[in-house]
Amino acid sequence: MENDANKTLVHERHDTSILFSAEVLRTLERASFDFVYVDGSHLAPDVLTDLVQAWDLLKDGGVLVIDDYAWKATRDPLTTPRPAIEAFMTVFYAQYVQLERGYQVILLKHLLKATVPMRL
């Protein structure tokens, strides 16, 4: 097993693929995961794509953990995850309960909340 701290608790229950996440995520069954951990590219367009696809994979009541929300290695907003994470949270605000927002963002998918009408 690889020495990766993000995987130490799941041991053999994880699958490691060396492919682009956008390709892999679209092949997985929708609404079939209880937990998704997003830690990939730091480029905002890639992050946004990963989040939308990962969200579709979660069951209602599933948990999405998004890594690197506070990562700041560059001043260019297109090369950091935060703008994409915030855009995702704005668009999907009626479908989750925020559990944490620090270096990571943790969201609980809650589709009953989605029935709240959006104010324009």
C-alpha distance (Angstrom), angle and dihedral (degrees) to the residues before:
residue distance angle dihedral
M1 . . .
E2 3.79 . .
N3 3.80 117.7 .
D4 3.81 97.2 -115.0
A5 3.81 118.4 144.2
N6 3.82 91.2 -152.4
K7 3.81 90.1 64.4
T8 3.81 102.4 40.7
L9 3.80 95.0 102.8
V10 3.80 97.3 48.0
H11 3.83 99.2 48.0
E12 3.81 108.5 170.1
R13 3.82 94.7 2.6
H14 3.79 94.4 82.6
D15 3.77 132.7 78.5
T16 3.79 121.5 -144.4
S17 3.79 117.7 -154.2
I18 3.78 126.7 179.3
L19 3.79 97.0 -148.7
F20 3.78 136.4 100.5
S21 3.79 108.7 -74.9
A22 3.82 92.8 -134.8
E23 3.81 88.2 61.3
V24 3.81 96.0 45.3
L25 3.80 99.7 41.8
R26 3.80 93.9 56.0
T27 3.82 90.5 57.3
L28 3.82 94.5 57.6
E29 3.79 125.0 93.4
R30 3.80 115.0 -93.3
A31 3.82 118.9 -116.0
S32 3.81 92.0 7.6
F33 3.82 103.1 114.2
D34 3.80 130.1 82.1
F35 3.81 93.2 -167.5
V36 3.80 134.5 25.2
Y37 3.81 124.1 -177.9
V38 3.81 114.5 -162.3
D39 3.80 114.2 -159.3
G40 3.78 111.5 142.9
S41 3.76 138.9 101.8
H42 3.79 117.7 9.1
L43 3.81 93.5 -147.2
A44 3.81 108.5 113.0
P45 3.84 96.1 -132.0
D46 3.82 90.9 51.0
V47 3.80 92.3 47.0
L48 3.80 92.6 50.5
T49 3.81 91.4 50.0
D50 3.82 91.2 48.8
L51 3.80 92.5 49.3
V52 3.80 95.6 49.7
Q53 3.79 91.6 47.7
A54 3.81 93.6 43.7
W55 3.81 91.4 49.6
D56 3.79 90.1 55.6
L57 3.83 89.4 54.9
L58 3.81 94.9 55.2
K59 3.77 123.0 96.0
D60 3.79 118.1 -132.2
G61 3.80 103.0 -82.9
G62 3.80 91.5 29.0
V63 3.79 123.0 134.2
L64 3.80 125.8 -124.5
V65 3.79 117.2 -162.3
I66 3.80 114.6 -166.4
D67 3.78 115.7 -164.9
D68 3.81 128.5 -152.2
Y69 3.81 99.3 28.2
A70 3.81 89.8 144.7
W71 3.84 95.7 38.3
K72 3.83 109.7 132.3
A73 3.77 114.5 174.4
T74 3.79 94.1 135.3
R75 3.80 139.4 27.9
D76 3.81 94.3 -135.3
P77 3.83 105.2 101.6
L78 3.80 91.6 -151.0
T79 3.80 90.4 62.3
T80 3.81 96.5 52.5
P81 3.82 129.5 72.0
R82 3.82 98.0 -133.0
P83 3.85 100.0 81.7
A84 3.80 90.9 49.8
I85 3.80 92.5 46.9
E86 3.80 91.2 50.1
A87 3.81 91.9 46.8
F88 3.80 90.0 51.3
M89 3.80 91.5 48.5
T90 3.81 91.1 49.8
V91 3.81 94.4 50.8
F92 3.82 95.5 42.8
Y93 3.83 97.4 35.5
A94 3.81 93.1 123.4
Q95 3.81 93.4 55.3
Y96 3.80 103.6 58.7
V97 3.75 148.0 45.6
Q98 3.79 112.9 -136.3
L99 3.80 111.0 -128.6
E100 3.81 99.2 174.6
R101 3.79 140.7 4.0
G102 3.78 114.5 -176.5
Y103 3.77 126.6 97.7
Q104 3.78 83.9 -27.0
V105 3.79 129.5 36.6
I106 3.80 117.3 -140.4
L107 3.79 119.8 -164.8
L108 3.80 130.3 -175.7
K109 3.80 110.7 -148.3
H110 3.76 107.6 -128.2
L111 3.79 113.0 173.8
L112 3.81 94.5 -180.0
K113 3.78 86.5 66.9
A114 3.84 87.4 58.6
T115 3.81 90.0 74.9
V116 3.81 90.1 72.9
P117 3.83 106.7 105.1
M118 3.78 115.7 -116.1
R119 3.78 116.8 -119.6
L120 3.78 116.1 -135.1
